Amino acid sequence: MSNRPFEVVISWGIPLVLLALAAVMFWSPIELDDPIPAPVHVDRMSLGAHPVRVAMHDPAAIEVASFDVNCNQCHALFEHDSINPPGLTRHNDIVMNHGENSWCFSCHDIEQRQRLALTAGETVGYDEVPRLCGKCHGPTWRDWQRGTHGKTVGSWKTGDERQRRLSCTECHDPHSPAFAAGIPLPGPNTIRMGKHGAHGDDGVHRPLAQWMHHIIDDAHSDGTDH
């Protein structure tokens, strides 16, 4: 039995329905709200290629009464092995939040305060911080060595003398290494359409909206009304 009438209805019905929907959408008086979200303000420091922190140089020193004083100049005057010795007047700004490494001498050598403690009595200077971090964070340290963790500045070309990988403490606070949660930027909106002039935008940075305004202006100049 032939389904010819049904096929004719389908072949003509679908295009007619689509044309009707297109006409409704084109001549609809309903104005769409501009979908452009409110701007998100991001700290420029988090977007640059520069280090996030200024790492301690080697040999380590802090400013005391406008003078740079290295560790041993003070620590050679007294002995202590507790985490919070009585009468502590320096390093009060340090907040420890480094997991189980809540003891100063997990990282600082107890005898040589200018050095950082590895294992079996070996020490390194502050210019070799990644080796110290690798003592506990082996996989992350290997990723840093390969270039898959951390930040590379200066050049993308391997072997370029301008290329430099930032050290651990140029990004992470060694006493509280976790980064605070950040606010993600919104997605791109350069092709969003919306009400002309919304948010002070003249459509220049929204190509579809700009194109739509040209169509409307051309129609008005021809004496037609869309």
C-alpha positions in Angstrom: 0.0 0.0 0.0 1.4 3.4 -1.0 2.3 6.0 1.6 2.5 8.7 -1.0 0.1 11.2 0.7 1.9 10.9 4.0 5.3 11.4 2.3 3.9 14.6 0.6 2.6 15.9 3.9 6.0 15.3 5.6 8.1 16.7 2.7 6.0 20.0 2.7 5.1 20.2 6.3 8.6 20.3 7.8 9.9 23.1 5.6 6.7 25.1 6.3 7.0 24.7 10.0 10.7 25.8 10.0 9.8 28.8 7.8 7.0 29.8 10.3 9.4 29.5 13.2 12.0 31.6 11.4 9.4 34.3 10.7 8.3 34.4 14.3 11.8 34.7 15.5 12.7 37.4 13.0 9.6 39.6 13.5 9.2 38.9 17.2 8.8 42.1 19.2 10.4 40.4 22.3 13.8 41.9 23.2 16.3 39.5 24.6 18.3 40.4 27.7 22.0 41.0 27.1 23.7 37.8 28.3 27.0 39.6 29.0 27.9 38.9 32.6 29.2 41.5 35.1 33.0 42.0 34.9 35.2 39.9 37.2 38.1 41.8 38.7 41.3 39.7 38.9 44.5 40.7 40.6 47.1 41.5 37.9 49.7 39.8 40.0 48.1 36.4 39.3 48.2 36.9 35.5 51.8 38.0 34.9 54.8 35.9 34.1 56.8 37.3 37.1 57.3 35.3 40.3 54.4 35.4 42.8 56.7 35.7 45.7 60.2 37.0 46.4 62.1 33.9 47.6 64.7 34.1 50.3 68.2 34.6 48.9 71.3 32.6 49.9 72.7 33.1 52.5 69.4 33.8 54.2 68.9 37.1 56.0 66.1 39.2 57.4 65.9 43.0 58.0 66.4 44.1 61.6 66.5 47.8 62.3 67.1 48.6 58.6 70.0 46.2 58.4 70.1 42.8 56.7 71.1 40.3 59.4 71.8 36.6 58.5 70.5 33.7 60.5 73.6 32.8 62.4 74.3 36.3 63.6 71.3 36.0 65.9 71.0 32.2 66.4 74.6 31.8 67.4 73.8 33.9 70.5 71.4 31.4 72.0 70.4 27.8 71.9 66.9 26.3 71.6 65.3 23.3 70.0 61.6 24.0 70.7 59.1 25.2 68.0 58.0 28.3 70.1 60.9 29.3 72.4 60.0 31.7 75.1 60.6 35.4 74.4 60.5 35.0 70.6 60.6 38.5 69.1 61.2 37.6 65.4 59.4 35.5 62.8 56.1 36.3 64.5 54.5 36.8 61.0 55.0 33.2 60.1 51.8 31.0 60.0 52.5 27.3 59.9 50.1 25.4 57.7 52.2 22.7 56.1 50.7 19.4 57.1 52.9 17.4 59.4 55.8 19.8 58.8 54.8 22.0 61.8 58.2 21.9 63.4 60.9 24.4 62.3 63.6 21.8 62.1 61.6 19.7 59.6 63.3 22.0 57.0 65.8 24.2 58.9 69.0 22.7 60.1 69.2 22.8 63.9 73.0 23.4 63.9 73.6 25.5 60.8 70.8 28.0 60.6 72.0 29.3 57.2 71.3 25.8 55.8 68.2 23.6 55.0 68.2 20.1 56.3 67.9 17.1 53.9 68.5 13.6 55.2 71.4 11.8 56.9 72.9 15.1 58.0 73.2 16.6 54.5 72.2 20.3 54.1 71.7 22.6 51.2 71.6 26.4 50.9 68.5 28.5 50.2 69.4 28.5 46.5 68.6 24.8 46.4 65.1 24.9 47.8 63.7 22.4 45.2 66.0 19.7 46.6 64.6 20.3 50.0 61.0 20.1 48.8 61.8 17.0 46.9 62.5 15.3 50.2 58.8 15.0 50.8 57.3 15.9 47.5 59.2 13.5 45.2 56.6 13.2 42.3 56.0 17.0 42.2 59.8 17.6 42.3 60.3 15.3 39.3 57.4 17.1 37.4 59.1 20.4 38.2 62.4 19.1 36.8 60.6 18.0 33.6 58.8 21.3 33.2 55.2 19.9 33.8 54.9 21.6 37.2 55.7 25.2 38.0 56.3 28.2 35.8 59.0 28.8 33.1 59.9 32.4 32.2 62.2 34.1 29.7 61.8 31.8 26.8 59.9 28.7 25.6 62.9 27.4 23.7 64.7 24.6 25.5 68.4 25.5 26.0 67.8 29.2 25.6 70.0 31.0 28.2 67.1 33.4 28.9 64.9 30.5 30.1 64.5 30.1 33.8 62.3 27.9 35.9 60.9 29.5 39.0 61.9 27.9 42.3 59.3 26.4 44.6 59.3 29.3 47.0 58.8 31.9 44.2 55.3 30.5 43.9 54.5 28.8 47.2 54.8 30.2 50.8 57.1 27.5 52.3 55.2 27.7 55.6 51.7 27.7 54.1 52.2 26.3 50.6 48.6 25.8 49.5 47.2 28.4 47.1 43.9 30.1 48.1 40.9 29.3 45.9 40.7 31.7 42.9 37.7 33.1 41.1 37.5 31.8 37.5 37.2 34.3 34.7 34.0 34.2 32.6 33.9 32.7 29.2 34.5 34.8 26.0 31.5 36.9 25.0 32.7 38.7 21.8 30.0 37.2 19.7 27.1 37.7 22.1 24.0 39.5 20.8 21.9 41.7 23.0 20.3 45.1 23.4 22.2 47.8 21.6 24.2 50.0 24.0 23.9 47.6 27.0 26.6 48.2 29.6 27.8 51.1 27.5 28.8 48.8 24.6 28.2 50.2 21.1 28.4 46.7 19.5 32.0 47.2 18.2 33.2 44.3 20.3 30.2 42.1 19.6 30.2 41.2 15.9 26.8 39.6 15.7 25.1 42.5 17.5 27.0 44.9 15.1 25.8 43.0 12.1 22.2 43.0 13.3 22.3 46.8 13.8 23.5 47.2 10.2 20.7 45.1 8.9 18.1 47.2 10.8 19.7 50.5 9.7 19.7 49.3 6.0 16.1 48.3 6.3 15.1 51.7 7.7 17.0 53.5 5.0 15.0 51.6 2.3 11.8 52.7 3.9 10.9 49.3 5.2 10.1 48.4 8.8 11.3 45.2 10.4 
